[in-house]
Amino acid sequence: MAIKRTKAEKKIAYDKKLCALLDEYTKVLVALADNVGSKQLQDIRRGLRGDSIVLMGKNTLIRRCIKVYAEKTGNNAFDPLMDLLVGNVGLIFTKGDLKEVREEVAKYKVGAPARVGLVAPVDVVVSPGNTGLDPSQTSFFQVLNIPTKINKGTVEIITPVELIKKGDKVGSSESALLAKLGIRPFSYGLQIVNVYEDGSVFSPEVLDLTEEDLVEKFSAGVSMVASLSLVVSYPTLAAAPHMFINGYKNVLAVAVETDYSYPHADEIKEYLKDPSKFAVAAPVAAADSGASAAPKEEEKAPESDEESDGEMGFSLFDD
């Protein structure tokens, strides 16, 4: 027979377990566990087995363990976790890829009935069609102002009806009607609300960013830095190429307007003096293409003459 441990012994064992996890792991997912059953949580633990551990417990106990761990080891890297322990949350310690772990957790969602008093996480719409209920059940539909008709001895809903709006509490009539129709409109599972990694805390949406998104955001940031640097004339690595180009343009403009000269400026001056030089290359290219096309036409011409002579029934080369 197993010896039943006291509350103090359970707290000590829990503290040792949490401290061991803090020593071993550097990545933690904070998951909201509202309306998640024990069987569902067991399935999640089984699915994550290998590189992740799910830890549930009282928020005050977890905060105290983290605080004591920081005092004993001098490691304050996990202090940001204490501010995230709000509501019915659990911690998922992992060594795997954070995005893959979140996707694995999202697989274990189960349908749930609309219980009285629950806040609807989504809109609930009842589709039109045969309900399979006998005409004596029409009172439920009348209370909720749902248009129906009797078809072949059963109640049929005529038009789609938005029964519950997102954020509203489920009433007794809505709950009873959905139960009679066999509709389980809600689904619940562990919902990742925060991500911790090496002392940093960020939103789980960050895990959805791709390399293309990062490059795009980095490019936008570099553009802003370069623009600001050019406006205030402060040299930075991002603005340096633009500053060099603008400086060279100024030097070239001064050389064009004065007697100062250098090879590239001389070339620009020549173009400005005689703009026709811009079009010199185009006629030459056109002449070359015309000359290359002419011999081909000349080669084809004799063949066409012989063919036309033959078609008329005589040839110039006949004796």
Salt bridges, closest charged atoms under 4 A:
GLU24 OE2 - LYS95 NZ 2.79
ASP43 OD2 - LYS39 NZ 3.10
ASP43 OD1 - ARG46 NH1 2.86
GLU104 OE1 - LYS107 NZ 3.22
ASP208 OD1 - ARG102 NH2 2.37
GLU270 OE1 - LYS277 NZ 3.92
